[in-house]
Amino acid sequence: MRTKVTGVTFSNEDGTSRASIIARMTESDSICLERDPYNMYDSNAVKVCVLMDGVKQQIGFLEKGLAAEISPKMRRGAQFPVSIVGCGIYYERPYCEIEIDGI
C-alpha cells in the first residue's frame, strides 16, 4: 500500500524539525514504523521513522485510519516492511511517500 506520511510540518518532542530531516533524506534511507500507544491524540498512532547516520528520527505519522488498521496487528507482533517512494521539499513543503508491504 502506498501512502503519504502525515504531520511532516511539525517538530519532534526534542525540537528537531521533521521538515529538515526530510530535506536530507534519500529514497535509499532505511525507514520503519513504530507504534505510539501513549499518543495523547490517538492510542493507535503509528510513527514513521528514518535511520540516518545511525540515529532513528521521527518524520511523521501514518494517517489515522491506516494506523487504526495496522496498530493492533503490530501490537500482536506483525511487522510491515516499509520503503520510501519519494521524499523531499515540494513548493517549500516537506513530503514523504512510502510503500508498506503486507497490508
N, C-alpha and C positions, 0 to 999 in steps of 0.2 A: 504494500500500500504506500502510495506517495502522499506526503502531507507537508505543509509548511509549519515551521516552528513558531509558536506564538510567544508574546512577551519579550521580543528581542530588543525593544527600545528601552527596557528598564535596566536598572543596575542590580547587581547581586548584593547579598547581605553584607559582604565585605567591602562594598563600594565600587567594585570593578564594573566597568561598563561592558555590557553584553555586546553593544554595537562595536566597540573597539576590538573585542575578541573575534567577532565575526569578520571584521575587516582584515584580520591577519590569517584567517582560515583558508585552507585549500580543500578541494574535493577528496584529496588523499588522506586527510586527517582522520584519526580514529574518533568515533562518536558512539555514545551509549545512552541508554535510557536508565533512569533511576527513580524508583518510587519516592514520593514525598508525602507520607501518610500524616504528617503533623502540619501540613499546609493549612493555614487558618481560613483559606477560602474554599478549599476542595480537598477532602480526605483521599480522593482518588488521583490527585495531581501526580503527573509524571514529568520529571525534569529531563531535559535534553542537555547532555554534557559533551564536551570535546576534550581530548587529551592532547595538550600542546606543551612541548618542552618538558614532558614528564609530569605535568600538573593537570589535574582534571578541573575544568572550569564550566560552569553552567552558562548556556547561551539562551535558554528559554524553557518552554513547556510544550507538551503535546496539547492539542485542542481538547477542551473539556469532555466532549462526547467520546472521542477516541480514548482518552485517558480512562474514562469510566468503563470502557470495554476491556482494556488490557491490564489495568492496575490489579484487579482481582486475580488474573492469571499469573501476573508477576509475583503476587503475594504467595501463590502456591508453587513458585519455583520456575515458572516458564521464563524463557529468555527469548528475546527478539533481536536478531541481528539487524543492525542499522547501518546505512551508508549515506553519504552526502551526495545529493543530486546536483545541487547548486548552492552557492553562498557568496556573500559579498555585500556591497553597498550599491543600491539602485535608487536613483533620484534622491540621494542623500539619506536614504533609509536602509537599515540593515535587513537582510533577508537570509533565510536558510531553508532549503527544501531538502527533505530526507526521504529515503526509501526504507520502510520497515518490513522485514520478511516474517512470514509465519502467522500473519493475521488472517 
